[in-house]
Amino acid sequence: MDSQQAAAVVVEVIALRVTADGGLAFRALTGELGGARHPDAVARDLLALPRDTAAHLLHSTSWRHEPAGRVVLTYACCPDPRPDLAAVPLTGRTLARGDAPASPSPDRPRTAQVAAHAVRHLEFLRHTDATARQVIESVPGLPGILASWSPVPAGQLPESDRDAQVAFASR
């Protein structure tokens, strides 16, 4: 890529839902960020969410650089506005990590790892953001599911979820 050409920026949305068995599932949607559009607007368009909705939480949770040069901005949305569409069960909690303290970016995070990161972020918001908490608490079953996840800031990588909960509770 020449220095005059801008890197492609992609908006990714992880739409989360509570499943009938009390777990979580997600859909991943992506769209190009073009022109003067704001990433929030692209994320809303991918989900067909109106700008003024109070029934859904849309929150930027992470970004990553891909080997081909793209930058991916990730948002989490709950609840999924299209629960009628197929979704992938979120069965793991493994987060993607870099190889060393000064190399925090993982080579190729899996979408499920990105979704797990987003869920941790939502649990943190449930504790720290009254507006986010209101939406989360309006989704049947979601507060209880999130309560089993680590509420530490998304960038903090504890050795275990138990350590994370102790660290967060002590602040």
ZAZAMI-492935 format. One record per residue (C-alpha): x, y, z; chain; residue in one letter. Coordinates in Angstrom, 3 decimals. Last residue first. Layout:
# residues N
<atom><c1>X</c1><c2>Y</c2><c3>Z</c3><kette>A</kette><rest>a</rest></atom>
...
This chain:
# residues 171
<atom><c1>-11.536</c1><c2>-0.948</c2><c3>43.328</c3><kette>A</kette><rest>r</rest></atom>
<atom><c1>-11.546</c1><c2>-4.275</c2><c3>45.188</c3><kette>A</kette><rest>s</rest></atom>
<atom><c1>-14.498</c1><c2>-5.667</c2><c3>43.210</c3><kette>A</kette><rest>a</rest></atom>
<atom><c1>-12.619</c1><c2>-5.274</c2><c3>39.920</c3><kette>A</kette><rest>f</rest></atom>
<atom><c1>-9.499</c1><c2>-7.081</c2><c3>41.130</c3><kette>A</kette><rest>a</rest></atom>
<atom><c1>-11.539</c1><c2>-9.912</c2><c3>42.690</c3><kette>A</kette><rest>v</rest></atom>
<atom><c1>-13.594</c1><c2>-10.307</c2><c3>39.517</c3><kette>A</kette><rest>q</rest></atom>
<atom><c1>-10.466</c1><c2>-10.330</c2><c3>37.386</c3><kette>A</kette><rest>a</rest></atom>
<atom><c1>-8.719</c1><c2>-12.913</c2><c3>39.548</c3><kette>A</kette><rest>d</rest></atom>
<atom><c1>-11.774</c1><c2>-15.196</c2><c3>39.205</c3><kette>A</kette><rest>r</rest></atom>
<atom><c1>-11.789</c1><c2>-14.629</c2><c3>35.422</c3><kette>A</kette><rest>d</rest></atom>
<atom><c1>-8.219</c1><c2>-15.882</c2><c3>35.262</c3><kette>A</kette><rest>s</rest></atom>
<atom><c1>-4.729</c1><c2>-14.568</c2><c3>34.565</c3><kette>A</kette><rest>e</rest></atom>
<atom><c1>-6.062</c1><c2>-11.060</c2><c3>34.141</c3><kette>A</kette><rest>p</rest></atom>
<atom><c1>-6.050</c1><c2>-9.232</c2><c3>30.799</c3><kette>A</kette><rest>l</rest></atom>
<atom><c1>-7.070</c1><c2>-5.615</c2><c3>31.256</c3><kette>A</kette><rest>q</rest></atom>
<atom><c1>-8.092</c1><c2>-4.145</c2><c3>27.911</c3><kette>A</kette><rest>g</rest></atom>
<atom><c1>-11.780</c1><c2>-4.918</c2><c3>28.387</c3><kette>A</kette><rest>a</rest></atom>
<atom><c1>-12.007</c1><c2>-3.153</c2><c3>31.702</c3><kette>A</kette><rest>p</rest></atom>
<atom><c1>-12.776</c1><c2>-5.765</c2><c3>34.321</c3><kette>A</kette><rest>v</rest></atom>
<atom><c1>-16.341</c1><c2>-7.109</c2><c3>34.541</c3><kette>A</kette><rest>p</rest></atom>
<atom><c1>-15.437</c1><c2>-10.805</c2><c3>34.184</c3><kette>A</kette><rest>s</rest></atom>
<atom><c1>-18.399</c1><c2>-12.856</c2><c3>32.998</c3><kette>A</kette><rest>w</rest></atom>
<atom><c1>-20.924</c1><c2>-14.728</c2><c3>35.189</c3><kette>A</kette><rest>s</rest></atom>
<atom><c1>-22.859</c1><c2>-11.512</c2><c3>35.800</c3><kette>A</kette><rest>a</rest></atom>
<atom><c1>-23.304</c1><c2>-11.180</c2><c3>32.032</c3><kette>A</kette><rest>l</rest></atom>
<atom><c1>-25.558</c1><c2>-14.241</c2><c3>31.976</c3><kette>A</kette><rest>i</rest></atom>
<atom><c1>-27.642</c1><c2>-12.978</c2><c3>34.879</c3><kette>A</kette><rest>g</rest></atom>
<atom><c1>-28.004</c1><c2>-9.511</c2><c3>33.342</c3><kette>A</kette><rest>p</rest></atom>
<atom><c1>-28.986</c1><c2>-11.023</c2><c3>29.965</c3><kette>A</kette><rest>l</rest></atom>
<atom><c1>-31.837</c1><c2>-13.272</c2><c3>31.093</c3><kette>A</kette><rest>g</rest></atom>
<atom><c1>-34.646</c1><c2>-11.088</c2><c3>29.785</c3><kette>A</kette><rest>p</rest></atom>
<atom><c1>-33.244</c1><c2>-7.989</c2><c3>28.054</c3><kette>A</kette><rest>v</rest></atom>
<atom><c1>-34.398</c1><c2>-4.837</c2><c3>29.864</c3><kette>A</kette><rest>s</rest></atom>
<atom><c1>-31.500</c1><c2>-5.076</c2><c3>32.322</c3><kette>A</kette><rest>e</rest></atom>
<atom><c1>-29.013</c1><c2>-4.641</c2><c3>29.480</c3><kette>A</kette><rest>i</rest></atom>
<atom><c1>-30.830</c1><c2>-1.541</c2><c3>28.198</c3><kette>A</kette><rest>v</rest></atom>
<atom><c1>-30.890</c1><c2>0.124</c2><c3>31.623</c3><kette>A</kette><rest>q</rest></atom>
<atom><c1>-27.298</c1><c2>-0.926</c2><c3>32.366</c3><kette>A</kette><rest>r</rest></atom>
<atom><c1>-26.086</c1><c2>0.771</c2><c3>29.170</c3><kette>A</kette><rest>a</rest></atom>
<atom><c1>-27.728</c1><c2>4.034</c2><c3>30.244</c3><kette>A</kette><rest>t</rest></atom>
<atom><c1>-26.407</c1><c2>3.761</c2><c3>33.803</c3><kette>A</kette><rest>a</rest></atom>
<atom><c1>-22.814</c1><c2>3.128</c2><c3>32.724</c3><kette>A</kette><rest>d</rest></atom>
<atom><c1>-20.283</c1><c2>1.626</c2><c3>35.154</c3><kette>A</kette><rest>t</rest></atom>
<atom><c1>-21.412</c1><c2>-1.814</c2><c3>36.319</c3><kette>A</kette><rest>h</rest></atom>
<atom><c1>-23.392</c1><c2>-2.867</c2><c3>33.242</c3><kette>A</kette><rest>r</rest></atom>
<atom><c1>-20.652</c1><c2>-1.217</c2><c3>31.169</c3><kette>A</kette><rest>l</rest></atom>
<atom><c1>-18.101</c1><c2>-3.730</c2><c3>32.515</c3><kette>A</kette><rest>f</rest></atom>
<atom><c1>-20.458</c1><c2>-6.598</c2><c3>31.681</c3><kette>A</kette><rest>e</rest></atom>
<atom><c1>-20.866</c1><c2>-5.167</c2><c3>28.181</c3><kette>A</kette><rest>l</rest></atom>
<atom><c1>-17.069</c1><c2>-5.055</c2><c3>27.726</c3><kette>A</kette><rest>h</rest></atom>
<atom><c1>-16.739</c1><c2>-8.640</c2><c3>28.849</c3><kette>A</kette><rest>r</rest></atom>
<atom><c1>-19.362</c1><c2>-9.556</c2><c3>26.230</c3><kette>A</kette><rest>v</rest></atom>
<atom><c1>-17.411</c1><c2>-7.654</c2><c3>23.553</c3><kette>A</kette><rest>a</rest></atom>
<atom><c1>-14.201</c1><c2>-9.552</c2><c3>24.375</c3><kette>A</kette><rest>h</rest></atom>
<atom><c1>-16.120</c1><c2>-12.834</c2><c3>24.067</c3><kette>A</kette><rest>a</rest></atom>
<atom><c1>-17.436</c1><c2>-11.687</c2><c3>20.660</c3><kette>A</kette><rest>a</rest></atom>
<atom><c1>-13.901</c1><c2>-10.889</c2><c3>19.467</c3><kette>A</kette><rest>v</rest></atom>
<atom><c1>-12.806</c1><c2>-14.319</c2><c3>20.662</c3><kette>A</kette><rest>q</rest></atom>
<atom><c1>-15.746</c1><c2>-15.914</c2><c3>18.816</c3><kette>A</kette><rest>a</rest></atom>
<atom><c1>-14.707</c1><c2>-14.034</c2><c3>15.658</c3><kette>A</kette><rest>t</rest></atom>
<atom><c1>-11.277</c1><c2>-15.661</c2><c3>15.825</c3><kette>A</kette><rest>r</rest></atom>
<atom><c1>-8.300</c1><c2>-13.391</c2><c3>16.436</c3><kette>A</kette><rest>p</rest></atom>
<atom><c1>-5.618</c1><c2>-13.545</c2><c3>13.755</c3><kette>A</kette><rest>r</rest></atom>
<atom><c1>-2.129</c1><c2>-12.437</c2><c3>14.771</c3><kette>A</kette><rest>d</rest></atom>
<atom><c1>-2.964</c1><c2>-11.176</c2><c3>18.256</c3><kette>A</kette><rest>p</rest></atom>
<atom><c1>-2.178</c1><c2>-7.533</c2><c3>18.979</c3><kette>A</kette><rest>s</rest></atom>
<atom><c1>-0.514</c1><c2>-6.816</c2><c3>22.323</c3><kette>A</kette><rest>p</rest></atom>
<atom><c1>3.105</c1><c2>-6.858</c2><c3>21.122</c3><kette>A</kette><rest>s</rest></atom>
<atom><c1>4.967</c1><c2>-4.956</c2><c3>23.868</c3><kette>A</kette><rest>a</rest></atom>
<atom><c1>3.778</c1><c2>-7.377</c2><c3>26.553</c3><kette>A</kette><rest>p</rest></atom>
<atom><c1>4.452</c1><c2>-10.379</c2><c3>24.304</c3><kette>A</kette><rest>a</rest></atom>
<atom><c1>2.730</c1><c2>-12.772</c2><c3>21.888</c3><kette>A</kette><rest>d</rest></atom>
<atom><c1>-0.550</c1><c2>-10.932</c2><c3>21.558</c3><kette>A</kette><rest>g</rest></atom>
<atom><c1>-3.762</c1><c2>-12.115</c2><c3>23.119</c3><kette>A</kette><rest>r</rest></atom>
<atom><c1>-7.150</c1><c2>-13.253</c2><c3>21.859</c3><kette>A</kette><rest>a</rest></atom>
<atom><c1>-9.664</c1><c2>-13.876</c2><c3>24.606</c3><kette>A</kette><rest>l</rest></atom>
<atom><c1>-10.997</c1><c2>-17.286</c2><c3>25.507</c3><kette>A</kette><rest>t</rest></atom>
<atom><c1>-14.510</c1><c2>-17.207</c2><c3>26.880</c3><kette>A</kette><rest>r</rest></atom>
<atom><c1>-15.918</c1><c2>-20.086</c2><c3>24.911</c3><kette>A</kette><rest>g</rest></atom>
<atom><c1>-19.345</c1><c2>-21.349</c2><c3>23.867</c3><kette>A</kette><rest>t</rest></atom>
<atom><c1>-20.833</c1><c2>-18.334</c2><c3>22.123</c3><kette>A</kette><rest>l</rest></atom>
<atom><c1>-23.525</c1><c2>-20.025</c2><c3>20.040</c3><kette>A</kette><rest>p</rest></atom>
<atom><c1>-23.474</c1><c2>-18.841</c2><c3>16.409</c3><kette>A</kette><rest>v</rest></atom>
<atom><c1>-26.553</c1><c2>-17.039</c2><c3>15.055</c3><kette>A</kette><rest>a</rest></atom>
<atom><c1>-29.125</c1><c2>-17.652</c2><c3>12.347</c3><kette>A</kette><rest>a</rest></atom>
<atom><c1>-31.670</c1><c2>-14.893</c2><c3>11.748</c3><kette>A</kette><rest>l</rest></atom>
<atom><c1>-34.985</c1><c2>-14.649</c2><c3>13.616</c3><kette>A</kette><rest>d</rest></atom>
<atom><c1>-33.272</c1><c2>-12.818</c2><c3>16.488</c3><kette>A</kette><rest>p</rest></atom>
<atom><c1>-32.979</c1><c2>-9.774</c2><c3>14.207</c3><kette>A</kette><rest>r</rest></atom>
<atom><c1>-32.525</c1><c2>-6.743</c2><c3>16.510</c3><kette>A</kette><rest>p</rest></atom>
<atom><c1>-29.814</c1><c2>-8.616</c2><c3>18.451</c3><kette>A</kette><rest>d</rest></atom>
<atom><c1>-30.210</c1><c2>-7.381</c2><c3>22.012</c3><kette>A</kette><rest>p</rest></atom>
<atom><c1>-27.675</c1><c2>-6.136</c2><c3>22.385</c3><kette>A</kette><rest>c</rest></atom>
<atom><c1>-25.177</c1><c2>-4.674</c2><c3>19.963</c3><kette>A</kette><rest>c</rest></atom>
<atom><c1>-21.407</c1><c2>-4.884</c2><c3>20.192</c3><kette>A</kette><rest>a</rest></atom>
<atom><c1>-19.209</c1><c2>-2.751</c2><c3>17.956</c3><kette>A</kette><rest>y</rest></atom>
<atom><c1>-15.891</c1><c2>-3.599</c2><c3>16.330</c3><kette>A</kette><rest>t</rest></atom>
<atom><c1>-13.706</c1><c2>-1.257</c2><c3>14.276</c3><kette>A</kette><rest>l</rest></atom>
<atom><c1>-11.599</c1><c2>-3.283</c2><c3>11.815</c3><kette>A</kette><rest>v</rest></atom>
<atom><c1>-8.510</c1><c2>-1.679</c2><c3>10.299</c3><kette>A</kette><rest>v</rest></atom>
<atom><c1>-7.498</c1><c2>-3.223</c2><c3>6.997</c3><kette>A</kette><rest>r</rest></atom>
<atom><c1>-3.849</c1><c2>-3.589</c2><c3>6.018</c3><kette>A</kette><rest>g</rest></atom>
<atom><c1>-3.842</c1><c2>-7.132</c2><c3>4.629</c3><kette>A</kette><rest>a</rest></atom>
<atom><c1>-2.445</c1><c2>-8.379</c2><c3>7.958</c3><kette>A</kette><rest>p</rest></atom>
<atom><c1>-5.495</c1><c2>-7.142</c2><c3>9.890</c3><kette>A</kette><rest>e</rest></atom>
<atom><c1>-5.380</c1><c2>-4.264</c2><c3>12.349</c3><kette>A</kette><rest>h</rest></atom>
<atom><c1>-7.765</c1><c2>-4.424</c2><c3>15.269</c3><kette>A</kette><rest>r</rest></atom>
<atom><c1>-10.393</c1><c2>-2.304</c2><c3>16.969</c3><kette>A</kette><rest>w</rest></atom>
<atom><c1>-12.450</c1><c2>-2.800</c2><c3>20.077</c3><kette>A</kette><rest>s</rest></atom>
<atom><c1>-15.730</c1><c2>-2.405</c2><c3>21.948</c3><kette>A</kette><rest>t</rest></atom>
<atom><c1>-17.756</c1><c2>0.329</c2><c3>20.281</c3><kette>A</kette><rest>s</rest></atom>
<atom><c1>-21.223</c1><c2>0.265</c2><c3>21.821</c3><kette>A</kette><rest>h</rest></atom>
<atom><c1>-24.717</c1><c2>-0.221</c2><c3>20.455</c3><kette>A</kette><rest>l</rest></atom>
<atom><c1>-27.325</c1><c2>-0.872</c2><c3>23.135</c3><kette>A</kette><rest>l</rest></atom>
<atom><c1>-30.808</c1><c2>-1.552</c2><c3>21.828</c3><kette>A</kette><rest>h</rest></atom>
<atom><c1>-34.300</c1><c2>-0.605</c2><c3>23.023</c3><kette>A</kette><rest>a</rest></atom>
<atom><c1>-33.593</c1><c2>3.122</c2><c3>23.356</c3><kette>A</kette><rest>a</rest></atom>
<atom><c1>-33.491</c1><c2>3.670</c2><c3>19.601</c3><kette>A</kette><rest>t</rest></atom>
<atom><c1>-32.733</c1><c2>7.237</c2><c3>18.466</c3><kette>A</kette><rest>d</rest></atom>
<atom><c1>-30.426</c1><c2>6.488</c2><c3>15.544</c3><kette>A</kette><rest>r</rest></atom>
<atom><c1>-32.771</c1><c2>3.859</c2><c3>14.103</c3><kette>A</kette><rest>p</rest></atom>
<atom><c1>-31.289</c1><c2>0.376</c2><c3>13.894</c3><kette>A</kette><rest>l</rest></atom>
<atom><c1>-31.156</c1><c2>-1.472</c2><c3>10.555</c3><kette>A</kette><rest>a</rest></atom>
<atom><c1>-28.357</c1><c2>-3.654</c2><c3>11.983</c3><kette>A</kette><rest>l</rest></atom>
<atom><c1>-25.791</c1><c2>-2.904</c2><c3>9.277</c3><kette>A</kette><rest>l</rest></atom>
<atom><c1>-27.171</c1><c2>0.652</c2><c3>9.122</c3><kette>A</kette><rest>d</rest></atom>
<atom><c1>-26.580</c1><c2>1.176</c2><c3>12.852</c3><kette>A</kette><rest>r</rest></atom>
<atom><c1>-22.966</c1><c2>0.012</c2><c3>12.513</c3><kette>A</kette><rest>a</rest></atom>
<atom><c1>-22.412</c1><c2>2.285</c2><c3>9.491</c3><kette>A</kette><rest>v</rest></atom>
<atom><c1>-23.861</c1><c2>5.236</c2><c3>11.402</c3><kette>A</kette><rest>a</rest></atom>
<atom><c1>-21.634</c1><c2>4.559</c2><c3>14.426</c3><kette>A</kette><rest>d</rest></atom>
<atom><c1>-18.593</c1><c2>4.383</c2><c3>12.097</c3><kette>A</kette><rest>p</rest></atom>
<atom><c1>-19.260</c1><c2>7.959</c2><c3>10.932</c3><kette>A</kette><rest>h</rest></atom>
<atom><c1>-19.591</c1><c2>8.459</c2><c3>7.214</c3><kette>A</kette><rest>r</rest></atom>
<atom><c1>-17.313</c1><c2>10.991</c2><c3>5.505</c3><kette>A</kette><rest>a</rest></atom>
<atom><c1>-16.497</c1><c2>8.750</c2><c3>2.585</c3><kette>A</kette><rest>g</rest></atom>
<atom><c1>-16.572</c1><c2>5.050</c2><c3>3.230</c3><kette>A</kette><rest>g</rest></atom>
<atom><c1>-16.518</c1><c2>2.738</c2><c3>6.192</c3><kette>A</kette><rest>l</rest></atom>
<atom><c1>-16.967</c1><c2>-0.701</c2><c3>4.676</c3><kette>A</kette><rest>e</rest></atom>
<atom><c1>-19.486</c1><c2>-3.098</c2><c3>6.182</c3><kette>A</kette><rest>g</rest></atom>
<atom><c1>-19.406</c1><c2>-6.126</c2><c3>8.437</c3><kette>A</kette><rest>t</rest></atom>
<atom><c1>-21.936</c1><c2>-8.240</c2><c3>10.310</c3><kette>A</kette><rest>l</rest></atom>
<atom><c1>-21.178</c1><c2>-10.850</c2><c3>12.969</c3><kette>A</kette><rest>a</rest></atom>
<atom><c1>-24.065</c1><c2>-12.747</c2><c3>14.522</c3><kette>A</kette><rest>r</rest></atom>
<atom><c1>-23.986</c1><c2>-13.851</c2><c3>18.127</c3><kette>A</kette><rest>f</rest></atom>
<atom><c1>-25.256</c1><c2>-16.407</c2><c3>20.585</c3><kette>A</kette><rest>a</rest></atom>
<atom><c1>-25.416</c1><c2>-16.336</c2><c3>24.371</c3><kette>A</kette><rest>l</rest></atom>
<atom><c1>-26.544</c1><c2>-18.951</c2><c3>26.846</c3><kette>A</kette><rest>g</rest></atom>
<atom><c1>-29.736</c1><c2>-19.516</c2><c3>28.794</c3><kette>A</kette><rest>g</rest></atom>
<atom><c1>-30.988</c1><c2>-22.575</c2><c3>26.885</c3><kette>A</kette><rest>d</rest></atom>
<atom><c1>-33.437</c1><c2>-20.486</c2><c3>24.823</c3><kette>A</kette><rest>a</rest></atom>
<atom><c1>-30.569</c1><c2>-18.255</c2><c3>23.692</c3><kette>A</kette><rest>t</rest></atom>
<atom><c1>-29.840</c1><c2>-14.713</c2><c3>24.833</c3><kette>A</kette><rest>v</rest></atom>
<atom><c1>-28.766</c1><c2>-12.500</c2><c3>21.952</c3><kette>A</kette><rest>r</rest></atom>
<atom><c1>-25.698</c1><c2>-10.634</c2><c3>20.778</c3><kette>A</kette><rest>l</rest></atom>
<atom><c1>-25.106</c1><c2>-8.724</c2><c3>17.536</c3><kette>A</kette><rest>a</rest></atom>
<atom><c1>-21.338</c1><c2>-8.399</c2><c3>16.971</c3><kette>A</kette><rest>i</rest></atom>
<atom><c1>-20.947</c1><c2>-5.501</c2><c3>14.565</c3><kette>A</kette><rest>v</rest></atom>
<atom><c1>-17.908</c1><c2>-5.005</c2><c3>12.355</c3><kette>A</kette><rest>e</rest></atom>
<atom><c1>-17.035</c1><c2>-1.696</c2><c3>10.720</c3><kette>A</kette><rest>v</rest></atom>
<atom><c1>-14.262</c1><c2>-1.903</c2><c3>8.136</c3><kette>A</kette><rest>v</rest></atom>
<atom><c1>-11.583</c1><c2>0.657</c2><c3>7.469</c3><kette>A</kette><rest>v</rest></atom>
<atom><c1>-9.462</c1><c2>0.347</c2><c3>4.355</c3><kette>A</kette><rest>a</rest></atom>
<atom><c1>-6.025</c1><c2>1.880</c2><c3>4.772</c3><kette>A</kette><rest>a</rest></atom>
<atom><c1>-5.574</c1><c2>5.259</c2><c3>3.118</c3><kette>A</kette><rest>a</rest></atom>
<atom><c1>-3.488</c1><c2>5.502</c2><c3>-0.044</c3><kette>A</kette><rest>q</rest></atom>
<atom><c1>-0.814</c1><c2>8.227</c2><c3>-0.127</c3><kette>A</kette><rest>q</rest></atom>
<atom><c1>1.766</c1><c2>6.076</c2><c3>1.664</c3><kette>A</kette><rest>s</rest></atom>
<atom><c1>1.514</c1><c2>3.332</c2><c3>-0.946</c3><kette>A</kette><rest>d</rest></atom>
<atom><c1>0.000</c1><c2>0.000</c2><c3>0.000</c3><kette>A</kette><rest>m</rest></atom>
